[in-house]
Amino acid sequence: MQKLSAPQNLTALAYESIKKNILDGTLGPDVRLTEESLSQQLGISKSPIREALNGLQNEGLIRIEPRRGAYLRRFSIKEVEDLYNLREALEVYAVSVAKITPQLIEELKASVEHTKKYLRLHDKIHHIDEDTRFHSAIAKATDNQELCRVLGNIQNQLWLLRCHTFDLSSNSAPKTHAAVLHALEQGNREKAQIAMREHISYVRKRLLDFLRTSE
């Protein structure tokens, strides 16, 4: 990690720095995160580190064990199923109410093309980023900030499982995203809902099957 320069809000910067290293895979599931080690790496005091870790725990990305430190969260099969079920409900709702504009359609078209490119390059991080961007664009088009917040939180938690979903179902992303896009472009919300439900259901099934056989 790079040391942080002296800013106004050290807690926010510590939070963003630690979160970035979690989401890009720099910090693995077995890495022990302590206030002392993070304080040394970031070059700031322990207090903002403590607050940042509490925030990450509230977001569901880490678990803090008293006197031991923090670790990346490990999900049970039930938790994964619950997260994907909630995600499906939110995203199917999002396509049913999103404001369909030329700008949204162009953004989604560009995202589909970027997804194809990153898939060809086997670029996991950018592929996952683009997948998240596609779904976030639809959520933002609902103009429902609470929906965006909850869905963003779910996406952050699911990021910890995305290496598995990339290997298991990434090939389907361009086609399924395109199906959602084309339905929205036609103004066919029912078709868009079906395409979104099938997309998330497929990813959920592949991941849950993998986790169950890995137990």
N, C-alpha and C positions, 0 to 999 in steps of 0.2 A: 504494500500500500504506500501511496505517496503521502508525505507529511502535509498537513493543512496549514495554510497561512493564517495569521490571526484575523478572524473576521468578526462580524457582529453576532452571528448566531452559530456558535460552535456545535450545539446539539443537532441542528438541522444539517449542517455539513457532515458531521460524523455519521449521522443516520444515512445520508445519501451515499457516502463513501463505503460504508459497511454493506449497505444494501446492494450497491453496484457490484461489489466483489462476491456477494452471494449469488446474484443473478447471472453473472458471467462465468460462474463455475470456479473462480479463483479460490473460494473457500469451500472445501468439500464437506461431506456429511460427518466425517470423523474429526474435523478440526475443532479444537477447543478454543472458544473465544473468551478471553478474560479482559476485565477492565484494565489491568496492568499492561498486558501485551498490546492491546489496541491503543492504549494511551501512548506507549512508546512508538508504535508504528505510525500513528497519526500526528504525534508531536503536540498533543493537547492533554489537559488534565483529565482525571477519571470521571468527574461529575457529568460532563456532557456525554461521555461514553456510556455511562450508566443510563442516562435518560434515553439515549439513542437505542440501546439494547432493549429497554422496556417498550419503546415504540415498535421495534421489530417483532417483539414477542406478541404485542397486541395485534399486529398485522398477520400473525400466524406463520412467520417465516422462521423463527427460532424458538427454542425452549430454554429457559433459564433454570439451572439447577443450583439451589443454594450451596454456597461454598465450593462449587465445582466449576462454575462458568456457564457459558451458553453454547449450544450446539444447534445445527440446522434441524428443523423439525422433521420427524419421521412420521409418515402417514399410515394409518391402518387402512385396510381395504374398505371398511365402512366409511371412513372419512373421505377417501377418494371418490367413492360412489356418491356420497352426499354432496360433495363439491361440484361434481359433474352434473348431478341432477338439478342443483340450484342454478348452475351456469346455463343449462339447457332452458330452464324456465325463463330466465332473464333474457336470453338472447332470442328466443322465439318471440317473446313479447316485444323486444326491441325492433325486430323487423316488421312487426305489425303496426307500429306507431311512428317509426322513423320518418322524418321529413325527407322525401326523395327529391333531391335537387340535382342539376347538372354537375355541380361541384362534387357532390357525394359520389355520383356515378363515375366521374373521372378519377376520383381518389381510389375507389374500389378497383377500377380497371388497372390503374398503375400498380396497385398492391398485388393483384393477381399475377402480373408480369414479373414483378420483383420476386414473388414467391417461386415462380418457375425458375428464375435465374439462380436463386440461392439453393434451390433443390439440385440443379445441375452441378453446382459447385460443391455440394455437400457441406454447405456453410450453415451449421446448426444454429449458432447464435443469431445471425441475421435472419435466418428463416423463421425462427421463433419470434423475433422482434416484429417481422412483417406480418406473421399470423396474428399477433396481438394487435398490431396497428389496424388490420382489416376489421376485426371485431370491434375495436374501440371506435373506429370511424362511424360504424352503424349506431353504437350506443350514444355517441355524442349527438348524432342526428335526431335523437329522441328529445333532446333538450331537457333531459331529466338528470340533474346532477347527482341525485342520490343513487340512481341506477348505475351511473358511470362509476361512482365511488365504490359501490358494492362489487360490481363486476371487475373493476380494477384490482380490488383486494383479492378476489377469487383467482384472477389471472396471475397475480404475484405468487400466491401459494402454489398454484399448479405449475409454475415455472420450475419448481424443484423436481417435478416429475417429467419435464418436457424432453429430457434426453431419451427417455423410454418412448414417448409418443413420437418423437422424430423418427426413430428407427422403425417403429411399428406402423405408423400411419401417415408419415409426412408426404408420401407419394400421392395421397388422395387429396391433399390440400388445394392445389390449383383447380382441380375439377370441381370439388365441392364448393369452393369459394366462388368459382365462375357460375355455378348453378344458382347460388344466392344472388349474385350480381345480376344475372340475366332476368331473374324473376322480378327484382326491384326495378330494373330498367323498363320492364314491361308494365310495371305498376300492379303486378299480380302478387299481392301480399300473402294470400293463402299458399301459393306455390313457394314463396320465399320462406314462409314458416316451415313448410314441409322439408325444404332443402336444408334449412338451418338445423332442424331437429335430427334429420338423418346424418348430417355432418358430425354433430356433437355426439350422437348416439354411437356412431362408428368408432370414433376416437376413444370414447369411454369403454366400449366393449373390448377393443384391442388391448387397452391398458389394464383393465381389470382381469382379463384372461391371462395376461402376462404375469401380473402380480400373484394371482392364485396359483399358477404353476411354479412360481419361484419360491413359494413358502417352504 
